[in-house]
Amino acid sequence: MSLTTSTAPGRVTRARRSARSGSLSVTSGLGLGVAMLWFSLLVLIPLAMVVASAGSTGLGGFVAVITESQTLAAVQLTVLQSLMVTAVNVVMGTMIAWVLVRDRFQGKRILDVVIDIPFALPTIVAGLVLLSLYGPNSPLGLNVANTRYAVFLALAFVTLPFVVRTVQPVLEELEADVEEASASLGATRLTTFRRIILPSLVPSIAAGAALSFARGISEYGSLVLLSGNLPNHTEVAAVRVFTFIENGDTASAAAVATLMLIVALAVIVALDIIQRRVARRG
């Protein structure tokens, strides 16, 4: 009993010194090593192999693939539609999260569950559902099959939950007392939202937007049935990659995949910079 009592303070002291010096304990170091090994096997090594395959034809071959008219049209369509869907998700996702957290109404729990359907639904099934609702035999009288509207609709469906689910927990943790204090000092609702609420939401909104965009540029299954995959019109980058693979041209497929990886990283970094500046200005 005395031994335990005497050694515990020493362990705490060593732990504090380790935290102050920035060094890792044996357990933390082992955990970090296992995590990095797992991350490398799942992400870093496969990505490095894709990039290496893309560079196997040289810079000239890489540029020739991504600037080819059909490939360039597919990339432009994918990026543009993903950006548009992300912008819509930022607004609508934040509004939905606000309603779910701040309002009380009948069917609230049902809506909260329905939001997650795009997460659970296989993407090809999502495409079938969208085709049934917005295809040639649409019960709503809206036929957007084989058009660019179909691409937007499919991406909006599969990316809907991301902003909602990143913003909702933050809203739940915000203290209403702060908003009431702001109102008691004469601040308008807009000022309270801009100066009090928005700075707290910006990091989560940016995280949801990044996830939404990344999912959008990589989407395949929900687009196959509804968009028609028409070259230079409704064909997206993921379909273009699949076409190259089917034809045995793995280097070209890797080139397009590498380009989309660069675009995704650029947008994620840009969103991170924006959220940091907005949060700093508050």
C-alpha positions as CSV (number, residue, x, y, z in Angstrom):
1,M,0.0,0.0,0.0
2,S,2.8,2.4,0.9
3,L,4.7,1.4,-2.3
4,T,1.7,2.4,-4.4
5,T,1.3,5.7,-2.6
6,S,5.0,6.6,-3.0
7,T,5.3,5.8,-6.6
8,A,2.1,7.3,-7.9
9,P,3.2,10.9,-7.5
10,G,6.5,10.1,-9.3
11,R,4.5,8.7,-12.2
12,V,2.3,11.8,-12.3
13,T,5.4,14.0,-12.2
14,R,7.0,12.1,-15.1
15,A,3.8,12.3,-17.1
16,R,3.7,16.0,-16.6
17,R,7.3,16.5,-17.6
18,S,6.7,14.3,-20.7
19,A,3.7,16.4,-21.6
20,R,5.6,19.7,-21.1
21,S,8.6,18.5,-23.1
22,G,6.4,17.2,-26.0
23,S,7.8,13.7,-25.8
24,L,5.6,10.6,-26.0
25,S,5.3,8.0,-23.4
26,V,6.0,4.4,-24.4
27,T,2.3,3.6,-24.6
28,S,1.5,6.7,-26.7
29,G,4.5,6.1,-28.9
30,L,3.3,2.5,-29.6
31,G,-0.2,3.7,-30.3
32,L,1.0,6.3,-32.7
33,G,3.2,3.8,-34.5
34,V,0.4,1.4,-34.9
35,A,-2.0,4.1,-36.1
36,M,0.6,5.4,-38.6
37,L,1.3,1.9,-39.9
38,W,-2.4,1.2,-40.4
39,F,-2.9,4.6,-42.1
40,S,0.0,4.0,-44.4
41,L,-1.2,0.6,-45.4
42,L,-4.8,1.9,-46.1
43,V,-4.1,5.3,-47.5
44,L,-0.5,6.5,-48.0
45,I,1.0,3.5,-49.8
46,P,-2.0,3.0,-52.2
47,L,-2.1,6.8,-53.0
48,A,1.6,6.7,-53.6
49,M,1.3,3.8,-56.0
50,V,-1.5,5.6,-57.9
51,V,0.6,8.7,-58.3
52,A,3.6,6.6,-59.4
53,S,1.5,4.9,-62.0
54,A,0.3,8.3,-63.2
55,G,3.9,9.4,-63.6
56,S,5.0,6.2,-65.5
57,T,4.3,7.9,-68.9
58,G,6.2,11.1,-67.9
59,L,4.9,14.6,-67.5
60,G,4.0,14.9,-71.1
61,G,1.9,11.8,-71.0
62,F,0.2,13.0,-67.8
63,V,-0.7,16.3,-69.4
64,A,-1.9,14.7,-72.6
65,V,-4.3,12.5,-70.7
66,I,-5.9,15.2,-68.5
67,T,-6.1,17.8,-71.3
68,E,-7.8,15.4,-73.8
69,S,-11.2,16.9,-74.6
70,Q,-13.4,14.1,-73.2
71,T,-11.4,13.7,-70.0
72,L,-11.2,17.5,-69.5
73,A,-15.0,17.8,-70.0
74,A,-15.6,15.1,-67.4
75,V,-13.2,16.7,-64.8
76,Q,-14.7,20.2,-65.4
77,L,-18.3,18.8,-65.0
78,T,-17.4,16.9,-61.8
79,V,-15.6,19.8,-60.1
80,L,-18.2,22.4,-61.0
81,Q,-21.2,20.3,-60.0
82,S,-19.4,19.3,-56.7
83,L,-18.7,22.9,-55.9
84,M,-22.3,23.9,-56.6
85,V,-23.6,21.0,-54.5
86,T,-21.2,21.9,-51.7
87,A,-22.4,25.5,-51.7
88,V,-26.0,24.4,-51.5
89,N,-25.2,21.9,-48.7
90,V,-23.5,24.6,-46.6
91,V,-26.7,26.7,-46.6
92,M,-29.3,24.0,-46.5
93,G,-27.3,21.6,-44.2
94,T,-26.8,24.4,-41.7
95,M,-30.5,25.3,-41.8
96,I,-31.6,21.7,-41.4
97,A,-29.2,21.3,-38.4
98,W,-30.6,24.5,-36.9
99,V,-34.2,23.2,-37.2
100,L,-33.3,19.8,-35.7
101,V,-31.6,21.4,-32.7
102,R,-33.5,24.6,-32.0
103,D,-37.1,23.8,-33.0
104,R,-39.7,21.3,-31.8
105,F,-42.2,19.9,-34.1
106,Q,-44.0,16.6,-34.9
107,G,-42.0,14.2,-36.9
108,K,-38.7,15.7,-35.7
109,R,-37.2,12.3,-34.8
110,I,-38.3,10.8,-38.1
111,L,-36.6,13.6,-40.0
112,D,-33.5,13.1,-37.9
113,V,-33.4,9.4,-39.0
114,V,-34.2,10.1,-42.6
115,I,-31.2,12.5,-42.9
116,D,-28.9,9.5,-42.6
117,I,-30.5,7.4,-45.4
118,P,-27.9,8.5,-48.0
119,F,-25.2,7.1,-45.7
120,A,-26.9,3.7,-45.4
121,L,-28.2,3.3,-48.9
122,P,-25.9,1.7,-51.5
123,T,-25.2,4.3,-54.2
124,I,-26.5,2.2,-57.1
125,V,-29.8,1.8,-55.2
126,A,-29.8,5.6,-54.7
127,G,-29.4,5.9,-58.4
128,L,-32.4,3.6,-59.0
129,V,-34.5,5.6,-56.5
130,L,-33.6,8.9,-58.2
131,L,-34.3,7.4,-61.6
132,S,-37.7,6.2,-60.5
133,L,-38.6,9.7,-59.2
134,Y,-36.9,11.9,-61.8
135,G,-36.6,9.6,-64.8
136,P,-38.8,9.1,-67.9
137,N,-41.6,7.6,-65.8
138,S,-41.4,10.2,-63.0
139,P,-44.6,10.4,-60.9
140,L,-43.7,14.0,-60.3
141,G,-43.5,14.9,-64.0
142,L,-39.8,15.8,-63.7
143,N,-37.6,14.0,-66.2
144,V,-33.9,15.1,-65.7
145,A,-32.4,11.8,-66.9
146,N,-29.3,12.1,-69.1
147,T,-28.9,15.8,-68.3
148,R,-26.5,17.8,-66.1
149,Y,-29.4,18.4,-63.7
150,A,-29.2,14.7,-63.0
151,V,-25.6,15.0,-62.0
152,F,-26.4,17.8,-59.6
153,L,-29.4,15.9,-58.2
154,A,-27.5,12.7,-57.6
155,L,-24.6,14.5,-55.9
156,A,-26.9,16.5,-53.7
157,F,-28.7,13.3,-52.6
158,V,-25.5,11.5,-51.5
159,T,-23.8,14.5,-49.9
160,L,-26.8,15.8,-48.0
161,P,-26.0,14.5,-44.5
162,F,-22.4,15.7,-44.2
163,V,-22.9,19.3,-43.2
164,V,-26.0,18.5,-41.2
165,R,-24.1,15.9,-39.1
166,T,-21.0,18.1,-38.6
167,V,-22.9,21.2,-37.6
168,Q,-25.6,19.6,-35.4
169,P,-23.4,18.5,-32.5
170,V,-21.8,22.0,-32.3
171,L,-25.2,23.6,-32.2
172,E,-26.2,21.3,-29.4
173,E,-23.2,22.3,-27.3
174,L,-23.7,26.1,-27.8
175,E,-25.0,27.8,-24.6
176,A,-28.2,29.7,-25.1
177,D,-27.2,32.0,-22.3
178,V,-24.6,33.7,-24.5
179,E,-27.2,34.5,-27.1
180,E,-29.6,35.8,-24.5
181,A,-26.8,38.0,-23.0
182,S,-26.1,39.4,-26.5
183,A,-29.7,40.2,-27.1
184,S,-30.0,41.9,-23.7
185,L,-27.1,44.2,-24.7
186,G,-29.1,45.3,-27.7
187,A,-27.6,43.1,-30.4
188,T,-29.9,42.1,-33.3
189,R,-30.4,38.5,-34.2
190,L,-28.2,38.9,-37.3
191,T,-25.4,40.5,-35.2
192,T,-25.7,37.7,-32.6
193,F,-25.6,35.1,-35.3
194,R,-22.6,36.7,-37.1
195,R,-20.5,37.5,-34.0
196,I,-21.5,34.8,-31.5
197,I,-22.9,31.7,-33.4
198,L,-21.2,31.7,-36.8
199,P,-17.5,31.7,-35.5
200,S,-18.4,28.6,-33.5
201,L,-20.0,26.9,-36.5
202,V,-17.5,27.8,-39.2
203,P,-15.0,24.9,-38.4
204,S,-17.8,22.3,-38.5
205,I,-19.3,23.9,-41.6
206,A,-15.9,23.8,-43.3
207,A,-15.4,20.2,-42.3
208,G,-18.8,19.2,-43.6
209,A,-18.2,21.1,-46.9
210,A,-14.8,19.4,-47.3
211,L,-16.5,16.0,-46.9
212,S,-19.3,16.9,-49.2
213,F,-16.9,18.0,-51.9
214,A,-14.7,15.0,-51.6
215,R,-17.7,12.7,-51.8
216,G,-19.0,14.6,-54.8
217,I,-15.9,14.4,-57.0
218,S,-15.6,10.7,-56.2
219,E,-19.2,9.7,-56.7
220,Y,-20.0,6.9,-59.3
221,G,-22.8,4.6,-58.3
222,S,-25.7,7.1,-58.0
223,L,-24.8,8.6,-61.4
224,V,-24.6,5.5,-63.6
225,L,-28.4,5.1,-64.1
226,L,-29.6,8.7,-64.0
227,S,-27.0,10.7,-65.8
228,G,-26.5,8.4,-68.8
229,N,-22.7,8.9,-68.8
230,L,-22.8,10.8,-72.1
231,P,-19.3,11.8,-73.2
232,N,-18.6,15.5,-73.1
233,H,-22.0,16.1,-71.6
234,T,-22.9,14.1,-68.4
235,E,-19.8,11.9,-68.0
236,V,-18.1,12.4,-64.7
237,A,-14.5,11.8,-63.7
238,A,-15.2,8.6,-61.9
239,V,-16.8,7.1,-64.9
240,R,-13.9,8.3,-67.1
241,V,-11.5,6.5,-64.8
242,F,-13.6,3.3,-65.0
243,T,-13.6,3.5,-68.8
244,F,-9.8,3.7,-68.9
245,I,-9.6,0.7,-66.5
246,E,-12.0,-1.3,-68.7
247,N,-9.8,-0.6,-71.7
248,G,-6.6,-1.7,-69.8
249,D,-5.2,1.8,-69.7
250,T,-4.3,2.0,-66.0
251,A,-1.8,4.8,-66.5
252,S,-4.5,7.1,-67.9
253,A,-6.9,6.1,-65.1
254,A,-4.2,6.9,-62.5
255,A,-3.5,10.2,-64.1
256,V,-7.2,11.3,-63.8
257,A,-7.3,9.9,-60.3
258,T,-4.2,11.9,-59.4
259,L,-5.7,15.1,-60.8
260,M,-8.9,14.6,-58.8
261,L,-6.7,14.0,-55.7
262,I,-4.9,17.3,-56.3
263,V,-8.2,19.1,-56.7
264,A,-9.6,17.6,-53.5
265,L,-6.5,18.6,-51.5
266,A,-6.6,22.1,-52.9
267,V,-10.3,22.6,-52.0
268,I,-9.8,21.1,-48.5
269,V,-6.8,23.4,-47.8
270,A,-8.7,26.4,-49.1
271,L,-11.7,25.6,-46.9
272,D,-9.4,25.2,-43.9
273,I,-7.8,28.7,-44.6
274,I,-11.2,30.3,-44.9
275,Q,-12.6,28.8,-41.7
276,R,-9.5,29.9,-39.8
277,R,-9.8,33.5,-41.0
278,V,-13.5,33.7,-40.4
279,A,-13.2,32.2,-36.9
280,R,-10.3,34.7,-36.2
281,R,-12.3,37.7,-37.2
282,G,-15.4,36.5,-35.4
